[in-house]
Amino acid sequence: MTAGTAALLAEFDRRLGPGGVVSDTAGLEPYVTEWRKLWRGAALAAVRPRSTAEVAFVVERAAAAGVAIVAQSGNTGLVGGGVPDAGQIVLSLERMTGVRAVDPAGFTMTLEAGVILADAQRVAAEVDRLFPLSLAAEGSARIGGVLGTNAGGTQVLRYGNARDLVLGLEVVLADGQVWNGLKALRKDNTGYDLRHLFVGSEGTLGIITAAVLKLFPANRQRATALVAVPDLGAAVALLARARQASGDAVTGFEAMNAIGVDMVVRHGTGISHPLPGYGWYVLIELTSPAAGDDLTRQLQACLESALEDGLALDAVVAQSSAQANQLWRVREFLSEAQGFEGASIKHDVSVPIGAIADYSAETEAAVVAAIPGARVVNFGHLGDGNLHFNISQPIGADPKAFLARWDEVNRIVYDRAHALGGSFSAEHGVGRLKVSDVVRYKDPVGVAMMQRVKAALDPQGVFNPGKVVPPPGG
Ligand SMILES: Cc1cc2nc3c(=O)[nH]c(=O)nc-3n(C[C@H](O)[C@H](O)[C@H](O)COP(=O)(O)OP(=O)(O)OC[C@H]3O[C@@H](n4cnc5c(N)ncnc54)[C@H](O)[C@@H]3O)c2cc1C
C-alpha cells in the first residue's frame, strides 16, 4: 500500500466511523471470495458507507486518488462482476438498508440499495402487496445488485425482470455527483429514460443507492404442480395452453431434465423424487390476487386435458402450501446439487421460445459428441426462453481436464444460440466472465455505443474497470 492509498483509507475511516473500512486479511475474505469460487479477488479495502452522502464522498475521493471502485451488494453474482482486483476498493452497500417509503395505494416502495431481496418482499407483504422478484439467492442478494444485474428469476413470465420493476433510481456518478431520479411515476416522457442505463450496467456506470420499486396486489391463491412431459416441445405447448386456460395466471414455468432432478434427489437432504421415471419435468405455478379456490381446479382441468392429448405424461398437484414449497425445493436445489457431481461448465442462454426444443436437443447431442459421458443438466425459466444449459463432467473424469475444455463447450452452446437470434447471457450478465463474448456475439455498432456511454459517464474508468464493456479496439 502506498502512502497515498493509506491516506485515502484513513480519510474514509474518519468519515465513515467504526466498521466503515475493512482492510485486514480475514475481514476482507468475504469481499474477495465469490460464490462459485471461479475467481479470487484482491482489494485495498472494503468500504461500507451508511448513506448516499457517504457513498458520494467515497466515490469523489477515490476518483481523485485514481483508485478504482467495485460495487458489491450481496456478492451472489455469477459472472465475476463484483470481484475486485489488487489496488481497487470494494464499495459495499450492505449497511444501506433503509426503507425510505412504502405507498400501498400508489403500489410503490422506495428502498436503499443494501436491502436484502427477501426483506424487500417482506416489506411489501406487510402492507398486503407483492414485490414479485424472486430467485434462489434472495436471502443474500440485495436491491443494488439485483438492479445492477437486471436480475430475472422465476416470475419474469408474468411480472418482467428487475428492469420492469423499477420506476426511479438514485445513483452516485463517477465524479461523486448524486443523480436524484427517485420518481414514483408510471408516466414520465421527459427525455431519455436514464434509469435504464444503470439497470443491468453491473457497476460500470454508477452506484445505485436507492430505488422506487413497483408493487402488485398480494396473491390470495396459488396452485402448483410438477408435471412429467415427453419433451421440451410438449412443455412449450403446455405453457401456451395453461396461459390461455387460466386467464394468464401462470407465474412460474420451470423446465428440468431428469439428469438434474436425479442429482437433486441424490444430494438434497429430505428431498424425495415426486415423479420418478420420466425424461423431462415442468414445475408450473398459477397465482391470483382474487380470493376463492378455483385456481387448483383450473390447473387440474388443464393438466387432465394435457394428459389426454399427450402433452403431459403424469402430474402431481400440490395439496398444500407445504407441498408446493417441497416441489419448489427440487428446482431451487438444482444448481447446488451439481456441485456434488464434480466440475461443471455453466451457461445461461436464451433463445426464442419456439426454437427452444430443437436448440436443446441439437446442442445436447453436440456437447455429448464432443465430450462423451458429459452430463447435460438442462433446466430453466422456459416461459422466458431461458435455459441454464449446464454441463457436469463425465463420472470419474479428471475435473481439470474437463474444465480445460470450457471455451470449446461455450462455442458449441453459444454459437447455436446466437444462430437462432438468442443470447449468451439471459439474466446473469457479463461481468468479467463474458467480456470476450460481447465482442464475439453482439452487434459491433451496439458495442461501440456501449463504449461511448461508458466513456461519457465514467471517462476516468473509476467504476469496475475491465468488466462488461470491452476496451475500444480490444
Ligand atoms: C443460488 C443462486 C441463484 C441465482 N438465481 C438467479 C436467477 O434466477 N436469476 C438471476 O437473474 N440471477 C440469479 N443469480 C445471480 C445473482 O443472484 C443475481 O445476479 C443478483 O441479482 C445479484 O445480486 P447481489 O446483490 O448479490 O449483487 P452482487 O453480486 O453484489 O453484484 C452483482 C453486480 O452488480 C454490481 N452492483 C452491485 N451493487 C450495485 C449497486 N448498488 N449499483 C450498481 N451496481 C451494483 C456489482 O458490481 C456486480 O457487477 C443467482 C445466484 C445464485 C448464487
PDBQT file of the ligand as one rigid body, heavy atoms in Angstrom, charges set to zero:
ROOT
HETATM    1  C1  LIG A 501     -28.054 -19.780  -5.984  1.00  0.00    +0.000 C 
HETATM    2  C2  LIG A 501     -28.148 -18.617  -6.942  1.00  0.00    +0.000 A 
HETATM    3  C3  LIG A 501     -29.264 -18.480  -7.739  1.00  0.00    +0.000 A 
HETATM    4  C4  LIG A 501     -29.379 -17.412  -8.625  1.00  0.00    +0.000 A 
HETATM    5  N1  LIG A 501     -30.507 -17.316  -9.391  1.00  0.00    +0.000 NA
HETATM    6  C5  LIG A 501     -30.626 -16.283 -10.237  1.00  0.00    +0.000 A 
HETATM    7  C6  LIG A 501     -31.796 -16.154 -11.041  1.00  0.00    +0.000 A 
HETATM    8  O1  LIG A 501     -32.692 -16.978 -11.027  1.00  0.00    +0.000 OA
HETATM    9  N2  LIG A 501     -31.879 -15.079 -11.843  1.00  0.00    +0.000 N 
HETATM   10  C7  LIG A 501     -30.882 -14.137 -11.915  1.00  0.00    +0.000 A 
HETATM   11  O2  LIG A 501     -31.027 -13.184 -12.670  1.00  0.00    +0.000 OA
HETATM   12  N3  LIG A 501     -29.772 -14.238 -11.174  1.00  0.00    +0.000 NA
HETATM   13  C8  LIG A 501     -29.613 -15.281 -10.342  1.00  0.00    +0.000 A 
HETATM   14  N4  LIG A 501     -28.477 -15.405  -9.598  1.00  0.00    +0.000 N 
HETATM   15  C9  LIG A 501     -27.399 -14.424  -9.733  1.00  0.00    +0.000 C 
HETATM   16  C10 LIG A 501     -27.441 -13.324  -8.655  1.00  0.00    +0.000 C 
HETATM   17  O3  LIG A 501     -28.151 -13.701  -7.525  1.00  0.00    +0.000 OA
HETATM   18  C11 LIG A 501     -28.068 -12.102  -9.203  1.00  0.00    +0.000 C 
HETATM   19  O4  LIG A 501     -27.235 -11.642 -10.229  1.00  0.00    +0.000 OA
HETATM   20  C12 LIG A 501     -28.289 -10.990  -8.187  1.00  0.00    +0.000 C 
HETATM   21  O5  LIG A 501     -29.038 -10.030  -8.844  1.00  0.00    +0.000 OA
HETATM   22  C13 LIG A 501     -27.017 -10.351  -7.664  1.00  0.00    +0.000 C 
HETATM   23  O6  LIG A 501     -27.329  -9.517  -6.558  1.00  0.00    +0.000 OA
HETATM   24  P1  LIG A 501     -26.210  -9.177  -5.493  1.00  0.00    +0.000 P 
HETATM   25  O7  LIG A 501     -26.782  -8.196  -4.535  1.00  0.00    +0.000 OA
HETATM   26  O8  LIG A 501     -25.633 -10.382  -4.894  1.00  0.00    +0.000 OA
HETATM   27  O9  LIG A 501     -25.125  -8.452  -6.421  1.00  0.00    +0.000 OA
HETATM   28  P2  LIG A 501     -23.555  -8.504  -6.367  1.00  0.00    +0.000 P 
HETATM   29  O10 LIG A 501     -23.073  -9.888  -6.611  1.00  0.00    +0.000 OA
HETATM   30  O11 LIG A 501     -23.051  -7.825  -5.171  1.00  0.00    +0.000 OA
HETATM   31  O12 LIG A 501     -23.191  -7.621  -7.647  1.00  0.00    +0.000 OA
HETATM   32  C14 LIG A 501     -23.517  -8.048  -8.940  1.00  0.00    +0.000 C 
HETATM   33  C15 LIG A 501     -23.078  -6.979  -9.966  1.00  0.00    +0.000 C 
HETATM   34  O13 LIG A 501     -23.813  -5.778  -9.747  1.00  0.00    +0.000 OA
HETATM   35  C16 LIG A 501     -22.927  -4.712  -9.396  1.00  0.00    +0.000 C 
HETATM   36  N5  LIG A 501     -23.545  -3.974  -8.300  1.00  0.00    +0.000 N 
HETATM   37  C17 LIG A 501     -23.755  -4.410  -7.028  1.00  0.00    +0.000 A 
HETATM   38  N6  LIG A 501     -24.342  -3.451  -6.308  1.00  0.00    +0.000 NA
HETATM   39  C18 LIG A 501     -24.518  -2.393  -7.135  1.00  0.00    +0.000 A 
HETATM   40  C19 LIG A 501     -25.057  -1.094  -6.965  1.00  0.00    +0.000 A 
HETATM   41  N7  LIG A 501     -25.528  -0.699  -5.793  1.00  0.00    +0.000 N 
HETATM   42  N8  LIG A 501     -25.050  -0.244  -8.033  1.00  0.00    +0.000 NA
HETATM   43  C20 LIG A 501     -24.549  -0.636  -9.224  1.00  0.00    +0.000 A 
HETATM   44  N9  LIG A 501     -24.022  -1.850  -9.434  1.00  0.00    +0.000 NA
HETATM   45  C21 LIG A 501     -24.013  -2.723  -8.414  1.00  0.00    +0.000 A 
HETATM   46  C22 LIG A 501     -21.620  -5.373  -8.998  1.00  0.00    +0.000 C 
HETATM   47  O14 LIG A 501     -20.506  -4.528  -9.233  1.00  0.00    +0.000 OA
HETATM   48  C23 LIG A 501     -21.609  -6.607  -9.862  1.00  0.00    +0.000 C 
HETATM   49  O15 LIG A 501     -21.124  -6.292 -11.142  1.00  0.00    +0.000 OA
HETATM   50  C24 LIG A 501     -28.336 -16.462  -8.708  1.00  0.00    +0.000 A 
HETATM   51  C25 LIG A 501     -27.213 -16.589  -7.893  1.00  0.00    +0.000 A 
HETATM   52  C26 LIG A 501     -27.104 -17.651  -7.021  1.00  0.00    +0.000 A 
HETATM   53  C27 LIG A 501     -25.884 -17.733  -6.168  1.00  0.00    +0.000 C 
ENDROOT
TORSDOF 0
